Amino acid sequence: MVLLPGLLMLMHTVVETAVPEEWSNPIVDFALFLGQPIVALLLTVLLAILVFGVPMGDTADEISARVGGALGPIVGVLLIVGAGGELATFRVHSDLGRKVCNSWRPGLNAVGS
């Protein structure tokens, strides 16, 4: 169950790399869709609910409470990851690395710039 999102995203990467962009094939489009991170994680959560919740006899209210209880810890992780991604994007687009590097040692190129 843990490997499913990784396998779907790996499939997306392989298809995106191996198949030329000119190809318009429904199977390729479906594979690319399934490999999107949000879709892969959503499918994994739904599959986990079906595998671990329904066969164990849990009611819809119990499953909903369990999923809702898991959202609190997840939100903190998503905020940290999202903020890190936005900070990296800001640094790249604002050319901040080169400016900071040049303020310390003029003429020195920043790594990654």
TAWO-V711767 format. One record per run of one state. SS is the DSSP state (helix for helix, strand for strand, loop for the rest). FROM is the first residue (numbers start at 1). TO is the last residue. Records with the same first field share a line. If there is no record, write none. Layout:
SS->FROM-TO ; FROM-TO
This chain:
loop->1-3 ; 19-25 ; 35-36 ; 55-59 ; 95-95 ; 105-113
helix->4-18 ; 26-34 ; 37-54 ; 60-94 ; 96-104
